[in-house]
Structures are given as C-alpha cells and as structure tokens.
C-alpha cells in the first residue's frame, strides 16, 4: 500500500481527520467532537494508526504556538477552552506517530488549500478569512505564511462602527464591540436577531451592518497586503447577497483610491467544495514537510 498524507483540522467544536494520496485526494475521514485533549488526541491517533502515514499537517484552533523555533511549538495558548491551555498538540501526536508533522492555524491551512488547489492556485498571494463562530485570517505571499514570532490575529482588528449599530455591546470577551469578531462573527448576528445567520431573512437590516464590517476587513486587507485574491469562507459568508453587499461597500470605501481587480473575481468564496480547504491545505503542508 502506498503511503498516505494525513490531515487534522483541529477545531474548537470538532476534529476533522483525513487521509489522502499524494495528489491530495481524500481516501478516508473521521469526525468527532472536541472533548478533553487526551481523549480527543487518542481518537485522532487511533484513526491514523489504521494507515501507513508519510506525514501529517495540522491546522489548529488557537491561539497556538506556530513558531518551529519555539520551545513551545505546538502548544495551545490562551484559548477560552481552558482544559486545552498549555496542551501541546504537536508533541502528543509525535509521541505516538513517528512521522514528519507541520502545524499551523486552522485558517492558515484553509488559506494554503485555496492557494494550492483552489481559488488562488494561479496566484502568488492571497488572504483567506473565515467568518463563522469566530473570525480569523491567514495571508500567503510566494508560498509562505505572513507572520513573525507567531500567527496573525486579523479577526480582532478594530473597525469603525456602523451608525445603526451604535448600541450593540458585541460578543468578543476581550474587546467587546470594538473588534471584528465582536461585531461580525456568527454569534454577533444571533445576539442581535435571536436567530442563527442562515435563518435571518435577506431583507433584515443586520446584513447591511454585517457587510459594512466585512467590507472594512476586505479594504484594509487590500491596503495592508495588496493580495491577488481575498477569499471569505465560513458559514456567515455563504450567502450571495452578503458578498454583493460587501463588494458594493468596498467600492464606496475605496472611492477610487487604490487599483483593484474586478471585485467579482477579487473578493470571493472558496473554490474547494465541502469546506475542504483546510484538509487540502494540510495535505499540501504535510507533503512539503516530508520533502524537507
């Protein structure tokens, strides 16, 4: 049997484990809730033990230490999931599986998937955001993640308040209503409307508010990184009317200041179907680690 690549999308709610061939084609998957660290990692290791694995890529919830030169590389940091704080997901895996492993954030994995096989595969740069339970972003330039001593936290950038949103208290435990996650994540929609985003009608005023914040994120991304593609994934962004509103407000914010490509192909959703961007990205990162 040919050796396979492994992927762990380690989310705060669930783990998605997968094995794939060297062409990044998924051969098998396992999905289970994110419980305590020992129990959850045991399930992941059991899954991979059924296959001959060449290397594994991990995209983890965070904050997480992603610096390979750090003594704490692979350690979950100040997460709200208290039982995971201080747990080293990388060491736990390598203790049982003696294969090369690359670890980054879950959103970086998604970015790399779209860069490798998705919407940005013909580009040298892209920025990928997920807008769902939380908001996070990953930026790639010439095949490398943009970051320094640790990963970026673009989902907590400060934004200008919408005039209709002045009294909203926000949902971010650290920044309240001052950051994107506090104002534009899925829980913020539910806090305003009492409904999950997919159940909120297209005509509701909350979508104009949401689009205003996401458009600011997209515009600041153009100013700060000038990527060739801006990709929005996550449950909140899977509505065509919202993307249309974002593009329209982006145009207003720019006011002709900087050059941008056609917004219909510049600010887009992921191209990899079935929320599979992170899995493909992890396969690609695992193969890159193997080749080192």
Backbone bond lengths (Angstrom), bond angles and torsions (degrees), N, CA, C in turn:
res aa  C-N    CA-C-N  psi(-1)  N-CA   C-N-CA  omega(-1)  CA-C   N-CA-C  phi
1 X - - - 1.462 - - 1.523 110.30 -
2 X 1.318 116.18 133.70 1.463 120.62 177.78 1.518 109.73 -68.03
3 X 1.312 114.82 148.22 1.453 118.76 177.97 1.522 110.40 -70.93
4 X 1.321 115.25 152.39 1.455 122.15 -176.04 1.522 110.83 -119.13
5 X 1.313 114.90 161.55 1.458 122.21 174.19 1.523 108.94 -96.90
6 X 1.319 115.78 146.67 1.450 120.46 -179.71 1.519 111.90 -113.51
7 X 1.322 115.22 150.56 1.463 121.87 177.66 1.519 109.79 -135.31
8 X 1.330 115.95 135.09 1.460 121.51 170.01 1.518 107.60 -124.42
9 X 1.329 116.13 116.08 1.456 121.58 169.58 1.525 105.52 -98.47
10 X 1.329 115.03 97.65 1.455 121.56 -173.06 1.518 109.79 -91.60
11 X 1.316 116.16 92.66 1.450 121.01 -178.37 1.514 112.22 -93.88
12 X 1.291 116.11 163.62 1.453 120.38 178.54 1.512 112.82 -68.16
13 X 1.334 117.39 -23.44 1.459 121.99 -179.34 1.520 112.26 -102.72
14 X 1.344 117.02 -39.09 1.458 120.20 -178.48 1.523 110.75 -147.89
15 X 1.322 115.02 156.97 1.455 123.50 171.92 1.525 107.92 -103.26
16 X 1.326 115.65 133.74 1.462 121.18 173.30 1.531 107.05 -117.07
17 X 1.316 116.13 110.60 1.465 121.15 178.17 1.524 108.96 -105.14
18 X 1.327 116.02 144.37 1.462 120.13 -178.72 1.508 110.00 -149.45
19 X 1.314 115.26 154.01 1.461 121.68 169.56 1.517 107.46 -123.36
20 X 1.335 115.06 144.69 1.452 120.41 -178.76 1.515 111.22 -146.20
21 X 1.331 115.25 163.88 1.460 118.98 178.76 1.527 110.58 -83.30
22 X 1.306 116.34 -176.14 1.457 120.38 -174.83 1.529 112.72 -73.41
23 X 1.320 116.67 -6.12 1.468 121.15 172.91 1.529 111.17 -97.85
24 X 1.333 116.01 9.99 1.473 123.72 177.74 1.524 112.28 67.66
25 X 1.332 116.57 27.68 1.461 121.40 175.67 1.525 109.01 -91.90
26 X 1.334 116.59 123.72 1.460 122.30 -175.74 1.527 110.23 -66.42
27 X 1.334 115.51 130.80 1.460 121.65 178.68 1.531 112.28 -104.73
28 X 1.323 116.70 -31.54 1.463 120.41 179.72 1.530 108.66 -162.56
29 X 1.325 116.20 153.90 1.460 121.21 178.46 1.520 110.14 -139.21
30 X 1.318 114.48 159.94 1.462 121.83 172.41 1.520 107.24 -143.69
31 X 1.331 116.66 134.18 1.464 122.37 -179.49 1.524 107.96 -126.80
32 X 1.332 115.54 130.83 1.463 119.46 178.33 1.521 109.80 -150.28
33 X 1.335 117.23 155.53 1.468 120.28 -177.81 1.516 111.66 -63.62
34 X 1.320 115.43 150.71 1.459 121.27 174.67 1.527 108.23 -80.35
35 X 1.325 115.23 101.85 1.457 120.90 177.25 1.508 110.51 -95.93
36 X 1.328 117.24 -143.28 1.468 118.61 175.94 1.526 108.82 -73.36
37 X 1.323 117.97 158.82 1.476 120.57 -172.06 1.525 114.26 -57.38
38 X 1.330 117.02 -46.06 1.466 119.95 -175.55 1.527 111.33 -64.65
39 X 1.328 115.74 -44.89 1.462 120.79 -179.58 1.526 111.36 -65.26
40 X 1.313 116.25 -42.80 1.460 120.92 -176.43 1.523 111.19 -68.44
41 X 1.325 116.94 -45.38 1.459 119.82 -179.83 1.524 111.48 -67.22
42 X 1.334 117.30 -32.12 1.472 120.36 177.19 1.522 110.44 -61.86
43 X 1.338 117.02 -39.51 1.468 120.72 178.22 1.528 111.08 -65.88
44 X 1.335 116.31 -40.68 1.464 120.11 178.71 1.529 110.85 -63.81
45 X 1.311 116.28 -45.45 1.465 120.75 -178.38 1.526 110.49 -65.23
46 X 1.329 116.71 -38.86 1.468 120.72 177.45 1.528 110.75 -61.07
47 X 1.334 116.69 -41.44 1.459 120.56 178.96 1.520 111.15 -61.27
48 X 1.339 117.10 -49.48 1.465 120.14 -176.71 1.524 112.46 -70.54
49 X 1.328 117.04 -23.22 1.463 120.43 -179.04 1.521 112.43 -66.53
50 X 1.325 116.72 -14.61 1.468 120.36 179.17 1.525 112.89 -83.08
51 X 1.340 116.47 -2.18 1.466 120.34 -174.58 1.531 109.81 -133.33
52 X 1.331 113.76 159.60 1.462 119.43 174.02 1.528 106.92 -90.42
53 X 1.317 115.51 101.66 1.460 122.21 -171.99 1.526 110.47 -97.67
54 X 1.332 116.11 133.25 1.461 121.06 179.05 1.523 111.66 -89.96
55 X 1.322 117.52 -37.36 1.469 121.88 -178.42 1.533 107.29 -166.84
56 X 1.335 115.56 160.03 1.462 120.94 -177.18 1.521 109.61 -132.64
57 X 1.325 115.88 139.07 1.452 122.28 170.94 1.518 109.43 -110.08
58 X 1.330 116.66 136.97 1.464 121.69 -179.95 1.522 109.05 -121.40
59 X 1.318 115.83 129.40 1.463 121.99 168.83 1.512 107.69 -114.20
60 X 1.318 117.16 112.37 1.461 121.44 -169.89 1.524 113.16 -110.19
61 X 1.346 115.20 150.43 1.458 119.43 166.35 1.524 108.21 -63.65
62 X 1.290 117.06 164.97 1.454 118.87 -174.45 1.510 112.59 -143.68
63 X 1.327 113.74 -164.99 1.456 127.97 2.08 1.539 111.95 -62.68
64 X 1.324 115.30 147.48 1.455 121.51 -179.10 1.523 108.04 -143.53
65 X 1.315 116.49 145.07 1.460 121.00 178.91 1.523 109.09 -76.66
66 X 1.332 116.84 111.52 1.463 121.89 -176.88 1.533 111.99 -108.85
67 X 1.315 117.18 11.39 1.461 121.32 -178.37 1.528 109.91 -88.79
68 X 1.341 118.64 109.10 1.462 120.39 -177.93 1.528 113.93 -59.54
69 X 1.337 117.47 -19.60 1.458 120.60 179.69 1.530 113.00 -89.55
70 X 1.315 116.42 -1.12 1.460 120.88 -178.82 1.525 110.94 -87.11
71 X 1.334 116.04 145.85 1.460 120.39 175.57 1.521 111.18 -65.68
72 X 1.336 116.71 -21.91 1.461 121.60 -177.80 1.532 112.40 -103.16
73 X 1.318 117.18 17.97 1.464 120.86 -179.67 1.525 109.85 -51.59
74 X 1.325 116.27 123.69 1.457 121.18 -179.77 1.508 114.80 96.43
75 X 1.335 117.70 -1.80 1.468 120.87 -177.33 1.527 111.12 -87.56
76 X 1.317 116.19 133.58 1.456 122.06 173.78 1.524 107.84 -74.25
77 X 1.322 116.46 131.14 1.463 120.72 -172.70 1.531 110.96 -99.82
78 X 1.318 118.91 -126.41 1.469 122.21 -170.10 1.520 112.98 -82.21
79 X 1.317 116.70 54.93 1.457 121.22 179.37 1.527 111.21 -75.65
80 X 1.342 117.58 149.81 1.467 119.81 172.19 1.535 112.61 -64.25
81 X 1.341 116.99 -19.53 1.464 120.60 176.73 1.531 107.76 -80.27
82 X 1.323 115.47 88.34 1.465 121.79 -167.31 1.522 113.27 -57.84
83 X 1.335 118.11 -36.24 1.466 119.20 -176.75 1.534 112.08 -68.43
84 X 1.347 116.55 -16.52 1.456 120.17 178.50 1.524 112.98 -91.74
85 X 1.305 118.35 -13.06 1.468 120.68 -178.75 1.529 110.28 -60.94
86 X 1.328 115.51 127.78 1.450 120.25 179.35 1.512 114.41 84.40
87 X 1.337 117.84 -5.50 1.466 120.47 178.97 1.523 109.54 -81.73
88 X 1.332 116.62 133.23 1.459 120.76 -178.57 1.520 109.44 -100.45
89 X 1.316 115.03 101.83 1.457 121.68 -176.00 1.532 111.29 -67.11
90 X 1.322 116.68 -33.04 1.471 121.17 -179.61 1.524 111.03 -68.94
91 X 1.328 116.59 -47.76 1.471 120.26 -179.37 1.522 111.50 -64.70
92 X 1.331 116.38 -38.30 1.455 119.67 179.83 1.528 111.06 -61.85
93 X 1.322 116.33 -38.19 1.460 120.17 -179.78 1.523 111.37 -73.42
94 X 1.320 116.58 -46.41 1.467 120.42 -176.17 1.534 112.23 -69.42
95 X 1.318 115.83 -22.31 1.462 119.09 177.34 1.518 111.30 -64.21
96 X 1.341 116.40 -31.09 1.461 121.27 -176.96 1.531 113.44 -104.34
97 X 1.321 116.85 -26.79 1.462 121.13 -177.18 1.523 109.35 -123.96
98 X 1.298 116.42 111.96 1.471 121.74 -174.72 1.524 109.56 -88.02
99 X 1.348 115.62 72.53 1.460 121.30 178.77 1.531 108.14 -138.08
100 X 1.345 117.44 159.53 1.469 119.45 174.61 1.527 110.55 -61.47
101 X 1.324 116.34 139.15 1.466 121.64 -179.84 1.522 108.74 -134.84
102 X 1.326 116.51 135.22 1.464 121.79 172.84 1.515 107.68 -116.63
103 X 1.326 115.87 133.60 1.461 120.81 -179.10 1.516 111.02 -123.16
104 X 1.329 115.27 136.19 1.456 121.59 173.70 1.523 107.81 -148.52
105 X 1.322 117.76 -168.68 1.460 120.06 177.32 1.526 110.42 -80.39
106 X 1.329 116.38 159.84 1.457 119.89 179.63 1.521 111.77 -62.04
107 X 1.328 116.65 -37.41 1.465 118.73 -178.56 1.534 110.90 -75.04
108 X 1.315 118.51 -30.52 1.465 120.57 172.57 1.527 110.35 -63.30
109 X 1.326 115.94 -40.22 1.473 119.63 177.52 1.525 110.74 -60.91
110 X 1.326 116.48 -42.62 1.470 120.10 178.44 1.525 110.71 -63.85
111 X 1.327 115.86 -42.58 1.462 120.09 177.46 1.524 110.81 -58.59
112 X 1.341 116.51 -43.00 1.460 120.10 -177.80 1.524 111.34 -69.74
113 X 1.326 116.33 -32.29 1.458 119.43 175.72 1.512 112.00 -63.77
114 X 1.332 116.27 -45.58 1.471 119.95 178.89 1.522 111.03 -69.01
115 X 1.310 117.47 -31.56 1.464 122.26 177.52 1.533 110.65 -69.51
116 X 1.335 116.25 -34.86 1.460 121.07 -174.86 1.525 113.05 -85.75
117 X 1.340 115.90 -45.84 1.468 119.71 -172.21 1.526 113.25 -133.27
118 X 1.327 118.30 7.28 1.447 119.79 -172.37 1.512 114.57 -120.29
119 X 1.308 115.28 -136.85 1.463 122.19 -171.40 1.517 113.72 -65.72
120 X 1.336 117.49 -23.04 1.465 120.72 -176.25 1.529 112.31 -112.38
121 X 1.325 117.71 19.26 1.468 119.26 -174.19 1.526 113.34 -68.21
122 X 1.324 117.67 -16.72 1.465 119.98 176.72 1.531 111.72 -101.50
123 X 1.324 116.94 8.84 1.465 122.31 -177.85 1.520 111.35 -109.24
124 X 1.331 115.49 162.22 1.459 121.47 173.97 1.526 112.09 -97.14
125 X 1.333 116.33 -7.71 1.465 119.50 -177.40 1.518 109.87 -152.60
126 X 1.324 115.14 149.71 1.458 120.69 174.17 1.516 108.86 -162.54
127 X 1.312 115.08 159.20 1.462 121.30 169.71 1.520 107.19 -126.27
128 X 1.328 115.05 131.62 1.463 121.75 -178.72 1.520 108.98 -116.65
129 X 1.328 116.11 133.00 1.459 121.50 175.31 1.517 109.64 -121.10
130 X 1.306 116.05 144.59 1.450 120.85 165.77 1.517 107.88 -111.22
131 X 1.318 115.81 132.20 1.461 122.33 177.79 1.521 106.70 -122.66
132 X 1.307 115.72 101.59 1.452 121.26 -177.83 1.513 109.17 -150.86
133 X 1.330 116.58 -124.97 1.464 120.64 176.21 1.517 110.20 -56.57
134 X 1.309 116.57 -37.39 1.462 123.45 171.81 1.511 109.08 -130.41
135 X 1.318 115.75 -176.13 1.465 121.17 175.04 1.521 107.99 -128.08
136 X 1.321 115.94 129.70 1.454 120.85 177.56 1.508 110.04 -145.72
137 X 1.326 116.33 160.58 1.451 120.40 -178.94 1.515 112.36 -141.05
138 X 1.319 114.72 151.65 1.454 121.35 174.77 1.515 109.62 -135.11
139 X 1.325 116.69 135.30 1.466 121.69 -177.61 1.519 109.81 -118.34
140 X 1.328 115.88 138.31 1.467 122.20 -179.85 1.515 109.29 -125.99
141 X 1.325 115.61 134.78 1.459 122.58 175.54 1.520 107.68 -133.29
142 X 1.326 116.28 118.22 1.466 121.69 179.11 1.532 112.48 52.56
143 X 1.315 115.55 42.95 1.456 120.48 174.43 1.504 115.78 83.27
144 X 1.320 118.60 1.00 1.471 121.98 -178.62 1.523 110.16 -120.43
145 X 1.327 115.09 145.80 1.458 119.72 176.54 1.520 110.48 -73.34
146 X 1.329 115.25 140.68 1.452 120.47 175.34 1.521 108.42 -85.71
147 X 1.301 115.92 122.25 1.460 123.13 -178.80 1.507 108.10 176.49
148 X 1.304 116.44 175.11 1.455 120.03 -179.84 1.511 110.30 -129.35
149 X 1.324 116.56 -109.90 1.464 119.48 -178.78 1.534 111.25 -71.80
150 X 1.326 116.28 -15.04 1.462 120.96 175.70 1.528 108.84 -156.55
151 X 1.327 116.04 -173.01 1.471 120.00 -177.75 1.523 110.63 -83.29
152 X 1.318 114.86 161.79 1.458 120.36 178.88 1.530 110.28 -74.71
153 X 1.336 115.91 164.10 1.475 122.72 175.96 1.527 108.16 -132.56
154 X 1.324 115.56 60.78 1.457 120.79 -173.53 1.522 113.37 -67.13
155 X 1.310 117.43 -21.64 1.446 120.44 179.73 1.514 114.32 -72.35
156 X 1.329 116.85 -8.94 1.467 120.40 179.39 1.522 112.09 -110.43
157 X 1.329 116.59 17.67 1.460 120.16 175.15 1.532 109.79 -65.94
158 X 1.326 115.62 147.55 1.463 121.14 178.79 1.531 109.74 -79.50
159 X 1.337 115.67 144.87 1.460 121.30 -178.74 1.524 110.08 -136.56
160 X 1.330 114.67 162.36 1.463 121.25 177.51 1.523 109.70 -76.89
161 X 1.330 117.16 136.29 1.450 121.62 -178.18 1.531 111.84 -73.33
162 X 1.323 115.46 143.58 1.464 121.15 173.29 1.528 108.63 -74.27
163 X 1.342 118.94 139.96 1.471 120.86 -178.61 1.529 113.85 -56.16
164 X 1.341 117.57 -31.52 1.461 120.86 -179.78 1.523 112.69 -82.94
165 X 1.318 116.18 -0.19 1.469 121.19 -171.81 1.526 112.31 -118.34
166 X 1.320 116.92 16.86 1.463 121.30 -170.56 1.525 113.16 -63.45
167 X 1.327 117.97 -29.76 1.462 120.50 -174.57 1.527 113.67 -95.81
168 X 1.324 117.18 -3.72 1.465 119.39 -178.71 1.524 110.50 -70.56
169 X 1.326 116.85 133.32 1.473 121.91 -173.71 1.526 113.38 -85.49
170 X 1.329 117.08 -13.42 1.460 119.59 178.93 1.511 112.36 81.24
171 X 1.333 115.56 168.12 1.464 120.87 -176.30 1.525 113.47 -124.95
172 X 1.327 118.45 -0.86 1.467 119.35 179.92 1.531 109.40 -77.26
173 X 1.330 118.90 124.62 1.465 120.32 -178.92 1.521 113.49 -66.64
174 X 1.329 117.02 -19.83 1.464 120.31 -179.00 1.521 112.83 -96.61
175 X 1.341 117.36 -36.72 1.466 121.07 -171.77 1.523 113.81 -122.29
176 X 1.324 117.35 1.43 1.457 119.81 178.41 1.507 111.83 60.85
177 X 1.339 115.70 -118.02 1.463 121.37 -178.40 1.519 111.92 -108.30
178 X 1.313 117.37 24.48 1.460 119.67 -178.62 1.521 113.08 -99.21
179 X 1.330 118.13 -14.02 1.463 119.66 -176.40 1.520 110.64 -118.28
180 X 1.323 115.93 167.21 1.454 121.98 -178.24 1.521 112.41 -58.34
181 X 1.316 117.12 -45.69 1.458 119.09 -177.62 1.531 110.77 -63.49
182 X 1.316 116.45 -36.20 1.450 120.14 178.44 1.510 113.62 -68.77
183 X 1.332 116.46 -25.78 1.461 121.44 -173.76 1.515 114.82 -107.00
184 X 1.327 118.23 -25.53 1.461 119.76 -168.25 1.518 114.92 -130.02
185 X 1.319 119.73 2.44 1.459 121.23 177.41 1.525 110.30 -74.41
186 X 1.324 116.16 168.73 1.453 120.54 177.95 1.524 113.64 -54.34
187 X 1.334 119.04 -46.35 1.465 119.71 178.19 1.523 113.63 -60.40
188 X 1.326 118.30 -27.66 1.471 119.54 177.73 1.530 110.60 -69.04
189 X 1.332 117.07 -36.32 1.466 120.35 176.19 1.529 110.45 -63.57
190 X 1.330 114.98 -43.72 1.458 119.17 -179.40 1.528 111.31 -67.68
191 X 1.342 117.21 -35.43 1.460 120.37 178.83 1.527 111.66 -64.73
192 X 1.334 116.39 -33.20 1.469 119.95 -179.63 1.531 112.49 -80.59
193 X 1.330 116.41 -36.78 1.470 120.32 -169.49 1.521 114.46 -109.55
194 X 1.340 116.47 -19.03 1.458 119.77 -173.47 1.511 113.30 79.73
195 X 1.332 117.10 4.66 1.459 122.48 -178.02 1.520 110.83 -126.95
196 X 1.320 116.03 151.38 1.454 119.84 169.70 1.527 109.00 -67.56
197 X 1.329 116.23 151.19 1.459 121.08 -173.23 1.508 114.57 -52.86
198 X 1.352 116.95 -40.36 1.467 119.65 -176.39 1.531 112.03 -69.21
199 X 1.327 117.64 -13.23 1.464 121.36 179.82 1.528 112.88 -101.87
200 X 1.332 116.55 0.91 1.462 120.79 179.23 1.524 108.68 -88.65
201 X 1.319 116.77 126.43 1.458 121.13 -176.93 1.518 112.85 -63.28
202 X 1.332 115.20 150.28 1.463 121.62 -177.56 1.522 112.46 -58.98
203 X 1.341 117.67 -28.95 1.463 121.55 -175.80 1.527 112.97 -81.66
204 X 1.313 118.52 -6.51 1.467 121.36 -175.71 1.537 110.97 -66.31
205 X 1.342 116.49 141.16 1.466 121.68 -179.17 1.527 112.95 -61.34
206 X 1.324 116.99 -23.00 1.466 119.51 -175.73 1.526 111.66 -62.31
207 X 1.346 117.24 -25.94 1.467 118.90 -178.48 1.534 111.84 -71.85
208 X 1.328 117.22 -31.75 1.468 119.57 174.72 1.523 109.83 -65.98
209 X 1.327 116.41 -37.85 1.467 121.41 177.93 1.530 109.75 -66.59
210 X 1.317 115.70 -47.53 1.467 120.63 179.75 1.528 110.61 -59.06
211 X 1.320 116.76 -47.21 1.464 120.67 -178.21 1.527 111.25 -62.28
212 X 1.315 116.99 -34.39 1.467 121.37 179.94 1.531 110.64 -61.58
213 X 1.325 116.08 -41.73 1.468 119.49 -179.66 1.532 111.85 -74.05
214 X 1.322 116.58 -41.66 1.465 119.23 -179.73 1.525 110.52 -67.33
215 X 1.320 117.54 -35.79 1.462 120.94 177.35 1.533 110.51 -64.64
216 X 1.329 117.27 -38.34 1.469 119.69 175.49 1.528 110.59 -62.03
217 X 1.328 116.00 -41.16 1.461 120.37 177.60 1.526 110.26 -60.79
218 X 1.322 116.80 -45.75 1.461 120.59 -179.92 1.530 111.39 -64.54
219 X 1.325 116.87 -41.94 1.465 120.39 -178.70 1.524 110.89 -66.32
220 X 1.323 117.01 -44.71 1.466 120.04 177.63 1.526 111.27 -63.32
221 X 1.326 116.18 -32.74 1.466 120.04 176.75 1.525 110.19 -64.74
222 X 1.325 116.89 -43.54 1.469 120.01 176.83 1.523 110.39 -60.89
223 X 1.328 117.72 -43.03 1.463 120.85 -178.50 1.526 111.96 -68.91
224 X 1.328 117.38 -41.04 1.464 121.41 -172.86 1.525 113.64 -82.95
225 X 1.331 117.32 -34.20 1.465 120.38 -173.07 1.526 113.96 -120.50
226 X 1.323 118.50 -22.93 1.463 123.21 -175.23 1.532 112.04 47.14
227 X 1.339 117.76 50.80 1.463 119.49 -178.70 1.522 111.19 -74.52
228 X 1.309 114.70 162.40 1.462 119.83 177.87 1.530 112.21 -79.99
229 X 1.330 117.18 -14.12 1.455 120.56 179.64 1.535 108.55 -154.29
230 X 1.345 115.40 138.61 1.463 121.57 173.35 1.518 106.91 -118.26
231 X 1.333 116.10 121.21 1.460 121.87 -171.76 1.527 109.02 -118.71
232 X 1.327 115.71 130.06 1.457 121.39 179.35 1.525 110.14 -115.30
233 X 1.332 115.87 113.36 1.446 122.17 173.68 1.522 110.43 -109.71
234 X 1.327 116.05 -172.07 1.450 120.78 -178.51 1.516 111.90 95.14
235 X 1.322 116.11 157.03 1.449 121.26 -172.47 1.510 114.92 -60.75
236 X 1.338 117.82 -35.66 1.458 120.12 -176.65 1.523 112.05 -64.44
237 X 1.334 116.61 -32.29 1.467 120.78 -171.47 1.525 113.89 -88.85
238 X 1.311 117.53 3.25 1.470 119.34 -175.64 1.528 112.18 -87.50
239 X 1.316 116.53 42.41 1.457 121.51 178.97 1.529 108.32 -134.98
240 X 1.319 115.88 121.67 1.462 120.45 -175.06 1.530 112.07 -59.18
241 X 1.312 116.85 -38.39 1.461 118.88 -176.91 1.523 111.63 -64.96
242 X 1.333 116.82 -31.44 1.460 119.82 178.88 1.522 110.48 -70.54
243 X 1.326 117.97 -43.74 1.458 120.81 178.95 1.523 110.91 -62.12
244 X 1.328 116.58 -37.57 1.471 120.01 177.88 1.531 110.78 -63.28
245 X 1.326 116.11 -42.27 1.470 120.34 178.30 1.523 110.79 -64.42
246 X 1.322 116.96 -40.97 1.467 121.31 -179.67 1.527 110.09 -61.04
247 X 1.316 116.42 -46.68 1.468 119.72 -179.35 1.530 111.38 -62.15
248 X 1.326 116.30 -40.94 1.469 120.25 -179.43 1.533 111.04 -64.25
249 X 1.317 117.18 -43.52 1.473 120.17 -179.83 1.518 110.73 -70.94
250 X 1.327 117.10 -36.90 1.469 121.03 174.80 1.523 109.84 -53.96
251 X 1.323 115.69 -46.34 1.475 120.60 -179.58 1.521 110.74 -60.44
252 X 1.323 116.89 -41.28 1.463 120.91 178.33 1.525 111.23 -65.06
253 X 1.319 116.99 -44.06 1.460 121.04 -179.13 1.530 111.30 -63.54
254 X 1.321 115.84 -40.84 1.465 120.23 -179.57 1.525 111.18 -67.23
255 X 1.345 116.08 -41.90 1.474 121.56 178.36 1.527 111.94 53.19
256 X 1.342 115.61 36.68 1.459 120.78 177.67 1.514 115.47 76.62
257 X 1.335 117.85 9.71 1.467 120.11 -172.94 1.529 113.42 -71.53
258 X 1.334 117.09 -53.35 1.470 119.72 -178.79 1.517 109.86 -112.79
259 X 1.315 115.79 151.51 1.455 121.15 176.03 1.524 109.93 -69.90
260 X 1.305 115.79 138.36 1.460 121.11 174.71 1.525 108.39 -139.75
261 X 1.333 117.33 151.40 1.472 119.78 174.21 1.529 110.18 -68.61
262 X 1.309 115.60 -178.79 1.458 121.15 173.36 1.529 108.88 -55.78
263 X 1.335 116.94 120.98 1.462 120.02 -173.10 1.524 112.25 -64.20
264 X 1.319 118.37 -25.54 1.462 120.92 179.38 1.522 112.19 -66.84
265 X 1.325 116.71 -24.03 1.465 120.45 178.02 1.524 112.24 -113.16
266 X 1.330 116.49 -0.04 1.469 121.19 -178.78 1.527 111.34 -99.18
267 X 1.326 117.05 -44.00 1.470 122.47 178.10 1.516 106.07 -108.26
268 X 1.336 116.14 105.38 1.467 120.07 -166.43 1.526 111.27 -140.71
269 X 1.325 115.09 171.64 1.470 122.83 172.07 1.525 109.82 -89.28
270 X 1.319 117.94 165.61 1.470 120.68 177.65 1.524 111.82 -60.58
271 X 1.323 115.77 151.24 1.464 120.97 178.14 1.530 111.94 -94.10
272 X 1.337 117.31 -23.64 1.466 120.51 -179.83 1.521 108.37 -77.89
273 X 1.327 118.13 124.63 1.468 120.58 -174.00 1.525 113.08 -76.45
274 X 1.323 114.60 164.92 1.462 121.31 171.25 1.505 115.36 65.53
275 X 1.320 118.10 32.49 1.470 121.10 -178.59 1.527 111.55 54.75
276 X 1.327 115.69 34.46 1.456 120.02 -174.40 1.510 115.68 -94.25
277 X 1.332 118.53 6.55 1.466 120.68 -175.33 1.517 112.29 -59.98
278 X 1.339 116.66 -43.94 1.468 119.87 -176.95 1.525 111.30 -66.68
279 X 1.317 117.04 -39.20 1.464 120.02 179.77 1.520 110.88 -63.26
280 X 1.319 117.36 -46.79 1.463 120.50 178.07 1.522 110.32 -63.27
281 X 1.319 116.47 -41.35 1.459 119.88 177.65 1.514 112.44 -61.36
282 X 1.317 116.84 -40.86 1.469 120.15 178.95 1.523 111.66 -66.63
283 X 1.329 117.15 -39.06 1.475 119.29 175.32 1.528 110.15 -59.24
284 X 1.327 115.70 -46.34 1.473 119.96 -178.22 1.530 111.33 -64.68
285 X 1.313 116.64 -39.78 1.466 119.97 178.91 1.534 110.81 -69.73
286 X 1.327 117.07 -35.83 1.452 120.70 176.47 1.531 110.85 -63.63
287 X 1.339 116.03 -43.52 1.472 119.65 179.46 1.516 110.49 -65.15
288 X 1.307 117.36 -40.54 1.473 120.69 177.48 1.516 111.22 -61.55
289 X 1.334 116.29 -41.65 1.475 120.16 177.41 1.499 111.29 -64.90
290 X 1.338 117.58 -39.07 1.453 122.06 178.93 1.521 111.14 -62.22
291 X 1.320 116.36 -40.91 1.452 120.21 -177.84 1.511 113.50 -70.57
292 X 1.338 116.46 -18.25 1.464 118.89 176.20 1.521 111.97 -66.64
